[in-house]
Amino acid sequence: MKLVLATGNKGKLREFKQMCEDEIVPFADLLGEFEIVEDGESFAANALIKAQTIYEKLGNEYIVIADDSGISLPILGGAPSIYSARYAGENATDKENLYKLIDEVKKKGVSSTTAYYTAAIAIVSKYGEYVVHGWMHGDVVVEPSGEKGFGYDPVFVPSGYDKTLGELDDDVKSTISHRSKALALAKPIIQMLKNK
């Protein structure tokens, strides 16, 4: 069975390709670009919505993988959470979302605060649906640093490090990230499904 990734996000696609030994195809290569409405109440629900939508269009010769992820700051009541990709508005850019987060943290009168990333990976195939989670804890700082990664990476310093994800090399990030931790749990499920 072929693996299909239910995302149009180039940053996520790049990360999945780096972390997956298997050949993985973005859904747009098979179906063209279209918007999937993510109206779930959790990362898991949104990941499942994406995977189910693509699976229903492709049929049962495919294993569809989708992730939903974001950053949460306790100081902001857990925001932006599932709204991370549209924190500054519906069609906001990564940069607009980043600077809104910085502004909200500054309003609290701090220059650094506890934060964590969550990734939920959904796997949908003819054999059923699965969801796994991964987390990465650290701090958000109000001075962006580094050009690597995407999204909030320039302001997130993982626990045990003194550099932001925007500064860390991809090989380091791929061992500590929320997505890599979720993917480590997803891989045995994917292998099991492929071998059925």
N, C-alpha and C positions, 0 to 999 in steps of 0.2 A: 504494500500500500504506500502511496506517495504522501509525503509530509507537506502540508500547506500552512503557511503562517497568515493568520487573519489580522494583518496590520498594514497600514499604508505609511507608518512612521519609519523613515529611513534609518534613524538612529537605532530603533529597536531591531529592525531587520539586520543591520550590521552586527549588533550584539548577538543576536540569535545565531547568525551564520558563524561567528567566531566560536561560540560555545557548543554548537551542535556538530557532531561528527557526520551526521546524516545530511543528505542533500535536502534542503528545505526551499520551497518556492513561495514567493509572496502571492497572495490571492489575486492581485491585480494582473499578474502574468497570465492567469487562466480566465478571469472573469471581467477584466477591465476595472478601472477605478470607480468606486461608488461609496457613498457615506453609509456607515452603520450607526444607527441611533443607539447610543449607550445610555439607557435610562434606568439602570439598576441602582440599588441602594448600597452596594458594596463593590469592592474590587472583584470578588469572586463572581457576583451576578453579572457585572459588565464583561468580564472575560468570557463567561459562558454565552452571553448574548452574541458576542462577536463570533465565537467558534461555531455556535449553532447556526447562525445566519449563513456563514460560508459553507458549512457542511450541507445544509439543506439545498444550496444551489449546485454543489458539486456532486453529491451522491456518495454512495458508500464504498467506493474504491480509494477513498482518501482518509487520512487522519489529519484533522484540523487542530492547530494549536493557536491559542490566542492568549495574550497577556493583558492585564490591566494593572497599572501601577501608578504610584504617586507618592508624594511626600506629605508628612503630617507633622505639625508643630504643636505640642501641648500648650505652649504659650498663646496660641491662636485658637484654642478650643479644638485642636485636631485638624484645623484647616491647613492647606486646601484639600487634602485627602483625595476623594474620587473626582474632585473638580480641578486637579492639578494642571491638566492640559488646557483648561479654559478659565483659569483663576482670574485673569484680567478681562474676561469677556469671551463670547462664543468663538470668534475667529482670531483670538489673540496669538501672537507669535511667542516662541520660547522666551525671547528677550523681554517682551511685555509682561509675561507671567513672572519671570525672574525679578524684575524691578518692582512689581506690585508686592511680591513676597518681602523683598528688602524693605520697602516702605512700611509694610505692616509690622515688621519686627522692630524697625526704628521707632515707630509710634509707641512701642512698649518700653522704650528707653534703655534697650540693651543692644550690645553689638555682637552678641553670640548667644545662641539658645539651643536647647536640646531638640533634636528632630529625628525622624526615622522614615525610611522608605519602606513601602510594602509592594510586593509583586504577587499577583495571583495569576497562575497559568492554568488555563482550561484546555482539556484535551477531549475532542469529540470524535467518535468513530462509530461504526455499526455495532461495536461491542459495548457501547455505553459512554458515559460522560464522567470525567474526573476533574478535580480542581486541587491544586497544591499551592502553598504559599511560601514566600521567603521574605526575610526582613534584613535591613541594614540600619544600624543605629549610629548616631553621631551628633554633630552640631551644625547649625546653620550660622554662617557669619555674614555680616552686612557688606563686606568688601569682596566683590567677585574676583576670582583669580583662576587663570588657566583657560585654555582654548579647547581642551579635549572634552569629549562627551557631548551631552546635549541637555536641554531642560534646565534643571536646578543644579546641575553638577558644579558650576563655578562657585557656588556658595556652600556646598555640603562637604564637611570634613568628617570622614568616617572615624569611628572610635578606634583609638590606637595609632592614628596617623596625624601628621601635622600639615598635610596638604589637602587641598580640595580635590574632589573627583575630576574637576577640570584640569588639574595638574598631574594627577597620577597616570601612569602608563596603563594602556588597555589590558595588559596581561595581569597587572595588579588588580585593577577594577574587576576583571572577569572572575577573580577568585573570591572577592569579598562582597560583590553586589547582591542586592535582594533578588535580582533576576537570575543570577547564577545559582543562588541557593535554591530558588524555586525550580529552576531547570534541572538541578541535580536530583530533585525528587521526581520530576516529570520524566526523566530519561528512562528509568526502569519500566514505567507504565507504557511509554512509547514503544520500547523494545518488546514488551509483552504483547502489545497489540499487533506489531509488525509480524511477530512469530506465530500468531494464531492461525 
